[in-house]
Amino acid sequence: FITRKIPEPGPSILKKYFQVNMNPEANVLDRQVLIKKVKNADAILCMLGDKIDSRVMDAAGPKLRVISCYSVGYDHVDIKEAEKRKIIVTNTPDVLANTTADLTFSLILSAARNIVNADCHVRNGNWKFGWTPDLFLGYDVYGSTLGVIGLGEIGSLVAKRAKGFGMNVLYYSNSRNRKIESELSISYVSLEELLQRSDFVSIHVSLNKSSFHMIDESKIKLMKKTAFLINTSRGKVINEQHLIKALRDKKIAGAGLDVYEDEPISTSNPLIQMQQTVLLPHIGSATYKTRAKMAEVSANNIVNSLIGKGTVYKIR
């Protein structure tokens, strides 16, 4: 069962070997519908918004052998429960890193240079006086300091892009990567030092117990008043209420976000009313090429797990 419509070649790969039932819509299924649809499934191909827990596994029944995530993240799946039942859980690593790194840099540039506000200014017919010296003043990206939190594949690619902008790059990660430090001439520092020195702080960590709300009021207080917080990882890494307060109090200059604590973000969320935010609807991997490759990998994870050939990107 495929919980939401995915692009080719994913469905065709699966149809060569299995009977496939796919939600024809892109929307999240109602939980009761999901529970009904997974009955007797050998495999579930799911998205980040689909909570795959013991109840869903119970509904699928004893035939369920694979849960394939159409994503790198897998915090929507109860991994311990799957392990207990000997169900393989897979994801799509090494597919969307460059695409997400591109989007990260788009957020850095957009937030720093008021791109979205300036675009709206033109479209809404408010540009009436031509060029003026104080119109939409922003901050320089070239030559500034970027702090990367989490130097995995995406974080490393963001750092690489930053060097093309002549940025001084600092990073904090659970483990040092001296090879990349040498290749890119970047510096490993403590999280506190990174926050204090960076003009742009970009987050690239997975969500777990140690990263939940790792960026809270105490961490934001360390940042410069002219700094921007960028997040394309997981929303719950930032304490959103603390970020909102910091933006209201002008403790930092702004934020560029592709992910949120609760998705989709509510229209009543104060972030939406703030001019110093750039807000995207979780589109880090949203290119035709990348989404098609994700469909291919997630489908092949199922085929290779059940038929026993080829590579399987197991979570554990």
C-alpha positions, 0 to 999 in steps of 0.5 A: 500500500502506498499512502499517497500518490508518488511519481514514476518510476515508483509505481511501475517498479512495484507493479512488476512484482506486486499488487499495488494499492495507492492512494490516488491523492497527494493528501494525508489519509485520514487515520481510520482510512489508513488503518483500513487500507493497510490490511494484509499489506506485505509492505507500506510505502509511507510519507513523513506525515503518516504516523506508522505505529503499533496500531497501523502495524496491527491493522496490517497484520502478520504479513507486513514485512517492510515499511519504506519511507519516501524520505530520509527522515523516519521519526514518523515510524515507531522503529522499536515496534518495527524491530520487535516485529522483525519488520524492515524499515527503509529510507531514501538517503543519498538522493535529496542532499544536493536538492535540499542544500540548494533550498537551504541556500535559497532561504539564506539569500531570501532571508538576508536580502528581503526577496519575498517581501520585495517581490510582494511589494512589486506584485501588490503595486506598492513600488511607486517611487522608483529606486530609493536608497533605503528600500528593502535594505538587507544583509550581505551574504558574501564574506559573512559567517555561516554556522552549520549545525550537523555536518552530515551529507546535507550540512557538508554540501551547504558548507561547500556552497558557502565557500563559493560565496566567500563565507567563513564556515563554522560547524558543530556536529556530534563528531568531527570530520577532519577530512571535510575541515581540510577540504573546505577550510572550515572550522569545528567549534562548540555549539555555543561559539557557533551561535555567538559568531555566526551571521547565518545559522543553518540546521542539518540534524536528524530529530531524536531525543538529544536534538529535540528543542536543541535550539531554545531561548537560551541558545537563541540568546547567544546569537547576534541581533543581526543573525538569521536562523535557517532550518531545513531539517526537522521542525521540532529541533527548534522550540518554535514559541521561543523563536517567535518570542525572539523574533518579536523582541528583535533578538535576531534579524530573521528566520528562513524555515521549511519545517515546523513543529506542527505541519501544515503550519496553522494560519494563526501561527504568529510566524506568518504575520512576521515580515522578517520570516521566509516560510516554505511548505516543506519543499526541501526535496521538491524537484522533479528529478529528486522526487522521481529518484526518491520514488525509485529508491523507496520502491526498490527498497521494497522489491529488494527486501521482499525478493532478496536482491539489490541494495536495501537502505535499512534504517537499522 
